[in-house]
Amino acid sequence: MPDKSDVLLGCAPITEKPGIDRAMRMAIQSARHGKKAVAFGHQQAFDAAVARVVHEIPVDAQVAEWFANENLIPVVRRRWKKILLNPVVIAIALALLVIGGVFAYRVHEHLLDFPGADKARRLLSVGASNRSVLLDPLKTDAGSLSDLYFMKHRLEHYNIPAEFAEFKTLGTRVFDDDEARRVAQIWVVEKRMQFFIFPAEADPKTGKVTDFADWRFVELEGWTGAVTQRNGVCFMAAIRGREKDLQAYLDKKKQ
């Protein structure tokens, strides 16, 4: 029993006019490059010869007039709804939506970035991977550590903002980072929060270090940091959670 392609080849057109059904085009291409190429070529040649004979048969003028404006085989145009519902078109559209969504999220994420935001995100990853046992044990008020940093490590302006100065600490350390340079890390009792103090980064556009007294937020893999910059030094309070978890402490201080 002949398959679908054999049936299509039996009535294959002898011209290359546009509008040929896709299944027919596929069957013709397969026949031309397959085992049936010779037989199909003979069939096409025979059909073309028959067509030439038919065209040479004289037609009565009255009969010709009847068919002057008739489409004996109308071209079937694919409707736009059928095109849109094609699985390939749907898959491409979904892929473009996902790519667009990811791009928009990245743009939004960096829209309010500030010089040093990348360093802050890097330190969030440090905080997520470290444990308190890596720090030197020290139980005191966070605000009192400024003198320690200056006297022991010669770090100026490594101060704790008033919003977090009274938090009780578990430990601290000072270490060198390839990107953030000289960093002070503090672990506090309150919700296992961590503080990072590090040199500010100059604005690439102006080449100057511009302080900001407000709080700006960065996020990375479930961690959020609130950053402020004063006297050329950045302070970041980091917590495993969302922006609102840190905003509560900042709002409390304003009251």
Rosetta constraint file for C-alpha pairs under 8 A:
AtomPair CA 2 CA 6 HARMONIC 5.65 0.50
AtomPair CA 2 CA 7 HARMONIC 6.59 0.50
AtomPair CA 3 CA 7 HARMONIC 6.46 0.50
AtomPair CA 4 CA 8 HARMONIC 6.28 0.50
AtomPair CA 5 CA 9 HARMONIC 6.10 0.50
AtomPair CA 5 CA 24 HARMONIC 7.82 0.50
AtomPair CA 5 CA 27 HARMONIC 5.38 0.50
AtomPair CA 6 CA 10 HARMONIC 6.23 0.50
AtomPair CA 7 CA 11 HARMONIC 7.08 0.50
AtomPair CA 8 CA 12 HARMONIC 6.03 0.50
AtomPair CA 8 CA 24 HARMONIC 6.08 0.50
AtomPair CA 8 CA 27 HARMONIC 6.85 0.50
AtomPair CA 9 CA 24 HARMONIC 7.62 0.50
AtomPair CA 9 CA 27 HARMONIC 6.70 0.50
AtomPair CA 9 CA 28 HARMONIC 6.71 0.50
AtomPair CA 9 CA 40 HARMONIC 7.85 0.50
AtomPair CA 12 CA 24 HARMONIC 7.19 0.50
AtomPair CA 12 CA 28 HARMONIC 7.33 0.50
AtomPair CA 14 CA 44 HARMONIC 6.18 0.50
AtomPair CA 14 CA 47 HARMONIC 7.02 0.50
AtomPair CA 14 CA 48 HARMONIC 6.34 0.50
AtomPair CA 19 CA 75 HARMONIC 6.19 0.50
AtomPair CA 19 CA 76 HARMONIC 7.41 0.50
AtomPair CA 19 CA 77 HARMONIC 7.71 0.50
AtomPair CA 20 CA 24 HARMONIC 6.72 0.50
AtomPair CA 20 CA 25 HARMONIC 6.64 0.50
AtomPair CA 21 CA 25 HARMONIC 6.34 0.50
AtomPair CA 22 CA 26 HARMONIC 6.21 0.50
AtomPair CA 23 CA 27 HARMONIC 6.23 0.50
AtomPair CA 24 CA 28 HARMONIC 6.21 0.50
AtomPair CA 25 CA 29 HARMONIC 6.18 0.50
AtomPair CA 26 CA 30 HARMONIC 6.10 0.50
AtomPair CA 27 CA 31 HARMONIC 6.17 0.50
AtomPair CA 28 CA 32 HARMONIC 6.16 0.50
AtomPair CA 29 CA 33 HARMONIC 6.37 0.50
AtomPair CA 30 CA 34 HARMONIC 5.76 0.50
AtomPair CA 31 CA 35 HARMONIC 7.11 0.50
AtomPair CA 31 CA 36 HARMONIC 5.35 0.50
AtomPair CA 31 CA 37 HARMONIC 5.30 0.50
AtomPair CA 31 CA 40 HARMONIC 6.58 0.50
AtomPair CA 32 CA 36 HARMONIC 7.02 0.50
AtomPair CA 32 CA 37 HARMONIC 4.56 0.50
AtomPair CA 32 CA 40 HARMONIC 7.05 0.50
AtomPair CA 32 CA 41 HARMONIC 7.60 0.50
AtomPair CA 33 CA 37 HARMONIC 6.02 0.50
AtomPair CA 36 CA 40 HARMONIC 5.84 0.50
AtomPair CA 37 CA 41 HARMONIC 5.98 0.50
AtomPair CA 38 CA 42 HARMONIC 6.35 0.50
AtomPair CA 39 CA 43 HARMONIC 6.25 0.50
AtomPair CA 40 CA 44 HARMONIC 6.15 0.50
AtomPair CA 41 CA 45 HARMONIC 6.16 0.50
AtomPair CA 42 CA 46 HARMONIC 6.10 0.50
AtomPair CA 43 CA 47 HARMONIC 6.08 0.50
AtomPair CA 44 CA 48 HARMONIC 6.07 0.50
AtomPair CA 45 CA 49 HARMONIC 6.22 0.50
AtomPair CA 46 CA 50 HARMONIC 6.25 0.50
AtomPair CA 47 CA 51 HARMONIC 6.11 0.50
AtomPair CA 48 CA 52 HARMONIC 6.27 0.50
AtomPair CA 49 CA 53 HARMONIC 6.39 0.50
AtomPair CA 50 CA 54 HARMONIC 6.23 0.50
AtomPair CA 51 CA 55 HARMONIC 6.16 0.50
AtomPair CA 52 CA 56 HARMONIC 6.31 0.50
AtomPair CA 53 CA 57 HARMONIC 6.68 0.50
AtomPair CA 59 CA 63 HARMONIC 6.83 0.50
AtomPair CA 59 CA 64 HARMONIC 6.40 0.50
AtomPair CA 60 CA 64 HARMONIC 6.22 0.50
AtomPair CA 61 CA 65 HARMONIC 6.20 0.50
AtomPair CA 62 CA 66 HARMONIC 6.72 0.50
AtomPair CA 63 CA 67 HARMONIC 7.02 0.50
AtomPair CA 64 CA 68 HARMONIC 6.10 0.50
AtomPair CA 66 CA 70 HARMONIC 7.80 0.50
AtomPair CA 78 CA 82 HARMONIC 6.82 0.50
AtomPair CA 78 CA 83 HARMONIC 7.06 0.50
AtomPair CA 79 CA 83 HARMONIC 6.53 0.50
AtomPair CA 80 CA 84 HARMONIC 6.17 0.50
AtomPair CA 81 CA 85 HARMONIC 6.21 0.50
AtomPair CA 82 CA 86 HARMONIC 6.37 0.50
AtomPair CA 83 CA 89 HARMONIC 7.34 0.50
AtomPair CA 84 CA 89 HARMONIC 6.18 0.50
AtomPair CA 84 CA 90 HARMONIC 6.90 0.50
AtomPair CA 85 CA 89 HARMONIC 7.06 0.50
AtomPair CA 85 CA 90 HARMONIC 6.60 0.50
AtomPair CA 86 CA 90 HARMONIC 6.29 0.50
AtomPair CA 87 CA 91 HARMONIC 6.06 0.50
AtomPair CA 88 CA 92 HARMONIC 6.25 0.50
AtomPair CA 89 CA 93 HARMONIC 6.14 0.50
AtomPair CA 90 CA 94 HARMONIC 6.18 0.50
AtomPair CA 91 CA 95 HARMONIC 6.18 0.50
AtomPair CA 92 CA 96 HARMONIC 6.20 0.50
AtomPair CA 93 CA 97 HARMONIC 6.22 0.50
AtomPair CA 94 CA 98 HARMONIC 6.22 0.50
AtomPair CA 95 CA 99 HARMONIC 6.21 0.50
AtomPair CA 96 CA 100 HARMONIC 5.97 0.50
AtomPair CA 97 CA 101 HARMONIC 6.00 0.50
AtomPair CA 98 CA 102 HARMONIC 6.21 0.50
AtomPair CA 99 CA 103 HARMONIC 6.14 0.50
AtomPair CA 100 CA 104 HARMONIC 6.05 0.50
AtomPair CA 101 CA 105 HARMONIC 6.14 0.50
AtomPair CA 102 CA 106 HARMONIC 6.22 0.50
AtomPair CA 103 CA 107 HARMONIC 6.19 0.50
AtomPair CA 104 CA 108 HARMONIC 6.06 0.50
AtomPair CA 105 CA 109 HARMONIC 5.94 0.50
AtomPair CA 106 CA 110 HARMONIC 6.33 0.50
AtomPair CA 107 CA 111 HARMONIC 5.78 0.50
AtomPair CA 108 CA 112 HARMONIC 7.62 0.50
AtomPair CA 109 CA 113 HARMONIC 7.62 0.50
AtomPair CA 113 CA 117 HARMONIC 5.94 0.50
AtomPair CA 115 CA 200 HARMONIC 7.59 0.50
AtomPair CA 115 CA 201 HARMONIC 5.51 0.50
AtomPair CA 115 CA 202 HARMONIC 6.40 0.50
AtomPair CA 115 CA 203 HARMONIC 5.60 0.50
AtomPair CA 115 CA 204 HARMONIC 7.72 0.50
AtomPair CA 116 CA 120 HARMONIC 6.26 0.50
AtomPair CA 116 CA 200 HARMONIC 6.27 0.50
AtomPair CA 116 CA 201 HARMONIC 5.18 0.50
AtomPair CA 117 CA 121 HARMONIC 6.31 0.50
AtomPair CA 117 CA 218 HARMONIC 6.90 0.50
AtomPair CA 118 CA 122 HARMONIC 6.24 0.50
AtomPair CA 119 CA 123 HARMONIC 6.29 0.50
AtomPair CA 119 CA 179 HARMONIC 6.57 0.50
AtomPair CA 119 CA 180 HARMONIC 5.63 0.50
AtomPair CA 120 CA 124 HARMONIC 6.29 0.50
AtomPair CA 120 CA 218 HARMONIC 7.17 0.50
AtomPair CA 120 CA 225 HARMONIC 7.53 0.50
AtomPair CA 120 CA 227 HARMONIC 7.92 0.50
AtomPair CA 120 CA 236 HARMONIC 7.40 0.50
AtomPair CA 121 CA 125 HARMONIC 6.59 0.50
AtomPair CA 121 CA 218 HARMONIC 6.50 0.50
AtomPair CA 121 CA 219 HARMONIC 6.74 0.50
AtomPair CA 121 CA 220 HARMONIC 6.22 0.50
AtomPair CA 121 CA 225 HARMONIC 7.98 0.50
AtomPair CA 122 CA 126 HARMONIC 6.55 0.50
AtomPair CA 123 CA 127 HARMONIC 6.16 0.50
AtomPair CA 123 CA 180 HARMONIC 8.00 0.50
AtomPair CA 123 CA 196 HARMONIC 7.48 0.50
AtomPair CA 124 CA 128 HARMONIC 6.18 0.50
AtomPair CA 124 CA 219 HARMONIC 7.91 0.50
AtomPair CA 124 CA 220 HARMONIC 6.71 0.50
AtomPair CA 124 CA 223 HARMONIC 6.61 0.50
AtomPair CA 124 CA 224 HARMONIC 7.49 0.50
AtomPair CA 124 CA 225 HARMONIC 7.16 0.50
AtomPair CA 124 CA 238 HARMONIC 6.83 0.50
AtomPair CA 125 CA 129 HARMONIC 6.27 0.50
AtomPair CA 125 CA 220 HARMONIC 7.29 0.50
AtomPair CA 126 CA 130 HARMONIC 6.02 0.50
AtomPair CA 127 CA 131 HARMONIC 7.90 0.50
AtomPair CA 127 CA 194 HARMONIC 7.04 0.50
AtomPair CA 127 CA 238 HARMONIC 7.70 0.50
AtomPair CA 128 CA 223 HARMONIC 7.51 0.50
AtomPair CA 128 CA 240 HARMONIC 7.96 0.50
AtomPair CA 130 CA 134 HARMONIC 7.14 0.50
AtomPair CA 131 CA 135 HARMONIC 7.85 0.50
AtomPair CA 132 CA 170 HARMONIC 7.61 0.50
AtomPair CA 132 CA 171 HARMONIC 6.97 0.50
AtomPair CA 132 CA 187 HARMONIC 6.69 0.50
AtomPair CA 133 CA 137 HARMONIC 7.88 0.50
AtomPair CA 135 CA 171 HARMONIC 5.34 0.50
AtomPair CA 135 CA 172 HARMONIC 5.09 0.50
AtomPair CA 135 CA 173 HARMONIC 5.30 0.50
AtomPair CA 135 CA 186 HARMONIC 7.96 0.50
AtomPair CA 135 CA 187 HARMONIC 7.95 0.50
AtomPair CA 136 CA 171 HARMONIC 5.15 0.50
AtomPair CA 136 CA 172 HARMONIC 5.38 0.50
AtomPair CA 136 CA 173 HARMONIC 6.00 0.50
AtomPair CA 137 CA 170 HARMONIC 5.89 0.50
AtomPair CA 137 CA 171 HARMONIC 4.13 0.50
AtomPair CA 137 CA 172 HARMONIC 6.71 0.50
AtomPair CA 138 CA 169 HARMONIC 6.52 0.50
AtomPair CA 138 CA 170 HARMONIC 5.48 0.50
AtomPair CA 138 CA 171 HARMONIC 4.44 0.50
AtomPair CA 138 CA 172 HARMONIC 6.67 0.50
AtomPair CA 139 CA 168 HARMONIC 6.57 0.50
AtomPair CA 139 CA 169 HARMONIC 5.05 0.50
AtomPair CA 139 CA 170 HARMONIC 5.18 0.50
AtomPair CA 139 CA 171 HARMONIC 6.57 0.50
AtomPair CA 140 CA 144 HARMONIC 7.27 0.50
AtomPair CA 140 CA 168 HARMONIC 5.62 0.50
AtomPair CA 140 CA 169 HARMONIC 5.50 0.50
AtomPair CA 140 CA 170 HARMONIC 7.75 0.50
AtomPair CA 141 CA 145 HARMONIC 7.50 0.50
AtomPair CA 141 CA 165 HARMONIC 6.60 0.50
AtomPair CA 141 CA 166 HARMONIC 5.32 0.50
AtomPair CA 141 CA 167 HARMONIC 5.68 0.50
AtomPair CA 141 CA 168 HARMONIC 4.85 0.50
AtomPair CA 141 CA 169 HARMONIC 6.15 0.50
AtomPair CA 142 CA 160 HARMONIC 6.71 0.50
AtomPair CA 142 CA 164 HARMONIC 7.12 0.50
AtomPair CA 142 CA 165 HARMONIC 5.07 0.50
AtomPair CA 142 CA 166 HARMONIC 5.97 0.50
AtomPair CA 142 CA 167 HARMONIC 5.56 0.50
AtomPair CA 142 CA 168 HARMONIC 6.06 0.50
AtomPair CA 142 CA 169 HARMONIC 5.90 0.50
AtomPair CA 142 CA 186 HARMONIC 7.93 0.50
AtomPair CA 142 CA 188 HARMONIC 7.85 0.50
AtomPair CA 143 CA 159 HARMONIC 7.08 0.50
AtomPair CA 143 CA 160 HARMONIC 5.27 0.50
AtomPair CA 143 CA 161 HARMONIC 7.61 0.50
AtomPair CA 143 CA 162 HARMONIC 7.70 0.50
AtomPair CA 143 CA 164 HARMONIC 7.46 0.50
AtomPair CA 143 CA 165 HARMONIC 4.05 0.50
AtomPair CA 143 CA 166 HARMONIC 6.22 0.50
AtomPair CA 143 CA 167 HARMONIC 7.83 0.50
AtomPair CA 144 CA 148 HARMONIC 7.50 0.50
AtomPair CA 144 CA 165 HARMONIC 7.71 0.50
AtomPair CA 145 CA 149 HARMONIC 6.29 0.50
AtomPair CA 145 CA 159 HARMONIC 7.60 0.50
AtomPair CA 145 CA 160 HARMONIC 7.84 0.50
AtomPair CA 146 CA 150 HARMONIC 6.35 0.50
AtomPair CA 146 CA 157 HARMONIC 7.42 0.50
AtomPair CA 146 CA 158 HARMONIC 5.68 0.50
AtomPair CA 146 CA 159 HARMONIC 5.08 0.50
AtomPair CA 146 CA 160 HARMONIC 7.06 0.50
AtomPair CA 147 CA 151 HARMONIC 5.98 0.50
AtomPair CA 148 CA 152 HARMONIC 5.71 0.50
AtomPair CA 148 CA 153 HARMONIC 7.54 0.50
AtomPair CA 149 CA 153 HARMONIC 5.15 0.50
AtomPair CA 149 CA 154 HARMONIC 6.30 0.50
AtomPair CA 149 CA 155 HARMONIC 5.43 0.50
AtomPair CA 149 CA 156 HARMONIC 7.54 0.50
AtomPair CA 149 CA 158 HARMONIC 6.86 0.50
AtomPair CA 150 CA 154 HARMONIC 4.32 0.50
AtomPair CA 150 CA 155 HARMONIC 4.61 0.50
AtomPair CA 150 CA 156 HARMONIC 5.63 0.50
AtomPair CA 150 CA 158 HARMONIC 7.66 0.50
AtomPair CA 151 CA 155 HARMONIC 7.82 0.50
AtomPair CA 157 CA 231 HARMONIC 6.55 0.50
AtomPair CA 157 CA 233 HARMONIC 6.66 0.50
AtomPair CA 158 CA 184 HARMONIC 7.96 0.50
AtomPair CA 158 CA 197 HARMONIC 6.25 0.50
AtomPair CA 158 CA 198 HARMONIC 7.70 0.50
AtomPair CA 158 CA 233 HARMONIC 6.75 0.50
AtomPair CA 158 CA 235 HARMONIC 7.98 0.50
AtomPair CA 159 CA 197 HARMONIC 7.92 0.50
AtomPair CA 159 CA 235 HARMONIC 7.85 0.50
AtomPair CA 160 CA 164 HARMONIC 6.51 0.50
AtomPair CA 160 CA 165 HARMONIC 5.49 0.50
AtomPair CA 160 CA 235 HARMONIC 7.24 0.50
AtomPair CA 161 CA 165 HARMONIC 5.91 0.50
AtomPair CA 161 CA 235 HARMONIC 7.80 0.50
AtomPair CA 162 CA 166 HARMONIC 7.63 0.50
AtomPair CA 163 CA 249 HARMONIC 7.08 0.50
AtomPair CA 163 CA 250 HARMONIC 6.36 0.50
AtomPair CA 163 CA 253 HARMONIC 5.71 0.50
AtomPair CA 167 CA 188 HARMONIC 6.56 0.50
AtomPair CA 167 CA 189 HARMONIC 7.35 0.50
AtomPair CA 167 CA 190 HARMONIC 6.99 0.50
AtomPair CA 168 CA 188 HARMONIC 5.60 0.50
AtomPair CA 168 CA 189 HARMONIC 5.78 0.50
AtomPair CA 168 CA 190 HARMONIC 7.40 0.50
AtomPair CA 169 CA 186 HARMONIC 6.98 0.50
AtomPair CA 169 CA 187 HARMONIC 5.78 0.50
AtomPair CA 169 CA 188 HARMONIC 4.01 0.50
AtomPair CA 169 CA 189 HARMONIC 5.87 0.50
AtomPair CA 170 CA 186 HARMONIC 7.69 0.50
AtomPair CA 170 CA 187 HARMONIC 5.48 0.50
AtomPair CA 170 CA 188 HARMONIC 5.25 0.50
AtomPair CA 170 CA 189 HARMONIC 6.24 0.50
AtomPair CA 171 CA 186 HARMONIC 6.00 0.50
AtomPair CA 171 CA 187 HARMONIC 5.44 0.50
AtomPair CA 171 CA 188 HARMONIC 7.27 0.50
AtomPair CA 172 CA 184 HARMONIC 7.28 0.50
AtomPair CA 172 CA 185 HARMONIC 5.53 0.50
AtomPair CA 172 CA 186 HARMONIC 4.40 0.50
AtomPair CA 172 CA 187 HARMONIC 6.24 0.50
AtomPair CA 173 CA 184 HARMONIC 5.88 0.50
AtomPair CA 173 CA 185 HARMONIC 5.43 0.50
AtomPair CA 173 CA 186 HARMONIC 6.77 0.50
AtomPair CA 174 CA 182 HARMONIC 7.07 0.50
AtomPair CA 174 CA 183 HARMONIC 5.60 0.50
AtomPair CA 174 CA 184 HARMONIC 4.40 0.50
AtomPair CA 174 CA 185 HARMONIC 6.24 0.50
AtomPair CA 175 CA 182 HARMONIC 5.98 0.50
AtomPair CA 175 CA 183 HARMONIC 5.42 0.50
AtomPair CA 175 CA 184 HARMONIC 6.58 0.50
AtomPair CA 176 CA 180 HARMONIC 7.64 0.50
AtomPair CA 176 CA 181 HARMONIC 5.21 0.50
AtomPair CA 176 CA 182 HARMONIC 4.70 0.50
AtomPair CA 176 CA 183 HARMONIC 6.04 0.50
AtomPair CA 177 CA 181 HARMONIC 4.58 0.50
AtomPair CA 177 CA 182 HARMONIC 6.35 0.50
AtomPair CA 177 CA 183 HARMONIC 6.90 0.50
AtomPair CA 180 CA 198 HARMONIC 6.37 0.50
AtomPair CA 180 CA 199 HARMONIC 6.97 0.50
AtomPair CA 181 CA 198 HARMONIC 7.11 0.50
AtomPair CA 181 CA 199 HARMONIC 7.14 0.50
AtomPair CA 182 CA 198 HARMONIC 6.06 0.50
AtomPair CA 182 CA 199 HARMONIC 7.04 0.50
AtomPair CA 183 CA 196 HARMONIC 6.72 0.50
AtomPair CA 183 CA 197 HARMONIC 5.66 0.50
AtomPair CA 183 CA 198 HARMONIC 4.74 0.50
AtomPair CA 183 CA 199 HARMONIC 7.67 0.50
AtomPair CA 184 CA 195 HARMONIC 7.96 0.50
AtomPair CA 184 CA 196 HARMONIC 5.64 0.50
AtomPair CA 184 CA 197 HARMONIC 5.04 0.50
AtomPair CA 184 CA 198 HARMONIC 6.59 0.50
AtomPair CA 185 CA 194 HARMONIC 7.07 0.50
AtomPair CA 185 CA 195 HARMONIC 5.68 0.50
AtomPair CA 185 CA 196 HARMONIC 4.71 0.50
AtomPair CA 185 CA 197 HARMONIC 6.64 0.50
AtomPair CA 186 CA 194 HARMONIC 5.53 0.50
AtomPair CA 186 CA 195 HARMONIC 4.91 0.50
AtomPair CA 186 CA 196 HARMONIC 6.49 0.50
AtomPair CA 187 CA 192 HARMONIC 6.79 0.50
AtomPair CA 187 CA 193 HARMONIC 6.19 0.50
AtomPair CA 187 CA 194 HARMONIC 4.59 0.50
AtomPair CA 187 CA 195 HARMONIC 6.48 0.50
AtomPair CA 188 CA 192 HARMONIC 5.83 0.50
AtomPair CA 188 CA 193 HARMONIC 5.53 0.50
AtomPair CA 188 CA 194 HARMONIC 6.07 0.50
AtomPair CA 188 CA 195 HARMONIC 7.85 0.50
AtomPair CA 189 CA 193 HARMONIC 6.90 0.50
AtomPair CA 191 CA 239 HARMONIC 7.68 0.50
AtomPair CA 192 CA 239 HARMONIC 7.41 0.50
AtomPair CA 193 CA 237 HARMONIC 7.12 0.50
AtomPair CA 193 CA 238 HARMONIC 5.94 0.50
AtomPair CA 193 CA 239 HARMONIC 5.07 0.50
AtomPair CA 193 CA 240 HARMONIC 7.72 0.50
AtomPair CA 194 CA 237 HARMONIC 5.93 0.50
AtomPair CA 194 CA 238 HARMONIC 5.17 0.50
AtomPair CA 194 CA 239 HARMONIC 6.57 0.50
AtomPair CA 195 CA 235 HARMONIC 7.17 0.50
AtomPair CA 195 CA 236 HARMONIC 5.60 0.50
AtomPair CA 195 CA 237 HARMONIC 4.58 0.50
AtomPair CA 195 CA 238 HARMONIC 6.04 0.50
AtomPair CA 196 CA 235 HARMONIC 5.81 0.50
AtomPair CA 196 CA 236 HARMONIC 5.10 0.50
AtomPair CA 196 CA 237 HARMONIC 6.57 0.50
AtomPair CA 196 CA 238 HARMONIC 7.73 0.50
AtomPair CA 197 CA 233 HARMONIC 6.98 0.50
AtomPair CA 197 CA 234 HARMONIC 5.63 0.50
AtomPair CA 197 CA 235 HARMONIC 4.58 0.50
AtomPair CA 197 CA 236 HARMONIC 6.42 0.50
AtomPair CA 198 CA 233 HARMONIC 5.85 0.50
AtomPair CA 198 CA 234 HARMONIC 5.36 0.50
AtomPair CA 198 CA 235 HARMONIC 6.74 0.50
AtomPair CA 199 CA 232 HARMONIC 6.36 0.50
AtomPair CA 199 CA 233 HARMONIC 4.58 0.50
AtomPair CA 199 CA 234 HARMONIC 5.92 0.50
AtomPair CA 200 CA 209 HARMONIC 6.86 0.50
AtomPair CA 200 CA 229 HARMONIC 7.04 0.50
AtomPair CA 200 CA 232 HARMONIC 5.19 0.50
AtomPair CA 200 CA 233 HARMONIC 4.83 0.50
AtomPair CA 200 CA 234 HARMONIC 5.36 0.50
AtomPair CA 201 CA 209 HARMONIC 6.26 0.50
AtomPair CA 201 CA 232 HARMONIC 7.97 0.50
AtomPair CA 202 CA 206 HARMONIC 7.75 0.50
AtomPair CA 202 CA 207 HARMONIC 5.35 0.50
AtomPair CA 202 CA 208 HARMONIC 4.91 0.50
AtomPair CA 202 CA 209 HARMONIC 4.28 0.50
AtomPair CA 202 CA 210 HARMONIC 7.21 0.50
AtomPair CA 203 CA 207 HARMONIC 5.09 0.50
AtomPair CA 203 CA 208 HARMONIC 5.50 0.50
AtomPair CA 203 CA 209 HARMONIC 6.03 0.50
AtomPair CA 203 CA 210 HARMONIC 7.28 0.50
AtomPair CA 204 CA 208 HARMONIC 7.82 0.50
AtomPair CA 209 CA 232 HARMONIC 6.36 0.50
AtomPair CA 210 CA 232 HARMONIC 7.45 0.50
AtomPair CA 211 CA 228 HARMONIC 7.99 0.50
AtomPair CA 211 CA 229 HARMONIC 5.02 0.50
AtomPair CA 211 CA 230 HARMONIC 5.19 0.50
AtomPair CA 211 CA 231 HARMONIC 6.68 0.50
AtomPair CA 211 CA 232 HARMONIC 6.40 0.50
AtomPair CA 212 CA 228 HARMONIC 6.26 0.50
AtomPair CA 212 CA 229 HARMONIC 5.23 0.50
AtomPair CA 212 CA 230 HARMONIC 6.50 0.50
AtomPair CA 213 CA 228 HARMONIC 5.91 0.50
AtomPair CA 213 CA 229 HARMONIC 6.27 0.50
AtomPair CA 213 CA 230 HARMONIC 6.68 0.50
AtomPair CA 214 CA 228 HARMONIC 6.06 0.50
AtomPair CA 215 CA 226 HARMONIC 5.89 0.50
AtomPair CA 215 CA 227 HARMONIC 5.37 0.50
AtomPair CA 215 CA 228 HARMONIC 5.06 0.50
AtomPair CA 216 CA 226 HARMONIC 5.56 0.50
AtomPair CA 216 CA 227 HARMONIC 5.13 0.50
AtomPair CA 216 CA 228 HARMONIC 6.53 0.50
AtomPair CA 217 CA 224 HARMONIC 6.92 0.50
AtomPair CA 217 CA 225 HARMONIC 5.52 0.50
AtomPair CA 217 CA 226 HARMONIC 4.65 0.50
AtomPair CA 217 CA 227 HARMONIC 6.10 0.50
AtomPair CA 217 CA 243 HARMONIC 7.13 0.50
AtomPair CA 218 CA 224 HARMONIC 5.76 0.50
AtomPair CA 218 CA 225 HARMONIC 5.23 0.50
AtomPair CA 218 CA 226 HARMONIC 6.74 0.50
AtomPair CA 218 CA 227 HARMONIC 7.79 0.50
AtomPair CA 219 CA 223 HARMONIC 5.65 0.50
AtomPair CA 219 CA 224 HARMONIC 4.47 0.50
AtomPair CA 219 CA 225 HARMONIC 6.36 0.50
AtomPair CA 220 CA 224 HARMONIC 6.53 0.50
AtomPair CA 222 CA 240 HARMONIC 6.04 0.50
AtomPair CA 222 CA 241 HARMONIC 5.90 0.50
AtomPair CA 222 CA 242 HARMONIC 7.25 0.50
AtomPair CA 223 CA 238 HARMONIC 6.97 0.50
AtomPair CA 223 CA 239 HARMONIC 5.79 0.50
AtomPair CA 223 CA 240 HARMONIC 4.40 0.50
AtomPair CA 223 CA 241 HARMONIC 5.47 0.50
AtomPair CA 223 CA 242 HARMONIC 6.92 0.50
AtomPair CA 224 CA 238 HARMONIC 5.71 0.50
AtomPair CA 224 CA 239 HARMONIC 5.63 0.50
AtomPair CA 224 CA 240 HARMONIC 6.33 0.50
AtomPair CA 224 CA 241 HARMONIC 6.06 0.50
AtomPair CA 224 CA 242 HARMONIC 5.70 0.50
AtomPair CA 224 CA 243 HARMONIC 6.09 0.50
AtomPair CA 224 CA 246 HARMONIC 7.96 0.50
AtomPair CA 225 CA 236 HARMONIC 5.93 0.50
AtomPair CA 225 CA 237 HARMONIC 5.43 0.50
AtomPair CA 225 CA 238 HARMONIC 4.27 0.50
AtomPair CA 225 CA 239 HARMONIC 6.51 0.50
AtomPair CA 225 CA 243 HARMONIC 7.70 0.50
AtomPair CA 225 CA 246 HARMONIC 7.86 0.50
AtomPair CA 226 CA 236 HARMONIC 5.35 0.50
AtomPair CA 226 CA 237 HARMONIC 5.29 0.50
AtomPair CA 226 CA 238 HARMONIC 6.58 0.50
AtomPair CA 226 CA 243 HARMONIC 7.90 0.50
AtomPair CA 226 CA 246 HARMONIC 7.00 0.50
AtomPair CA 227 CA 234 HARMONIC 6.69 0.50
AtomPair CA 227 CA 235 HARMONIC 5.62 0.50
AtomPair CA 227 CA 236 HARMONIC 4.36 0.50
AtomPair CA 227 CA 237 HARMONIC 6.71 0.50
AtomPair CA 228 CA 234 HARMONIC 5.78 0.50
AtomPair CA 228 CA 235 HARMONIC 5.52 0.50
AtomPair CA 228 CA 236 HARMONIC 6.66 0.50
AtomPair CA 229 CA 233 HARMONIC 5.58 0.50
AtomPair CA 229 CA 234 HARMONIC 4.34 0.50
AtomPair CA 229 CA 235 HARMONIC 6.28 0.50
AtomPair CA 230 CA 234 HARMONIC 6.51 0.50
AtomPair CA 237 CA 246 HARMONIC 7.97 0.50
AtomPair CA 239 CA 245 HARMONIC 7.91 0.50
AtomPair CA 239 CA 246 HARMONIC 7.37 0.50
AtomPair CA 241 CA 245 HARMONIC 6.34 0.50
AtomPair CA 242 CA 246 HARMONIC 7.29 0.50
AtomPair CA 243 CA 247 HARMONIC 6.09 0.50
AtomPair CA 244 CA 248 HARMONIC 6.24 0.50
AtomPair CA 245 CA 249 HARMONIC 7.69 0.50
AtomPair CA 246 CA 250 HARMONIC 6.77 0.50
AtomPair CA 247 CA 251 HARMONIC 6.03 0.50
AtomPair CA 248 CA 252 HARMONIC 6.10 0.50
AtomPair CA 249 CA 253 HARMONIC 6.46 0.50
AtomPair CA 250 CA 254 HARMONIC 6.60 0.50
AtomPair CA 251 CA 255 HARMONIC 6.52 0.50
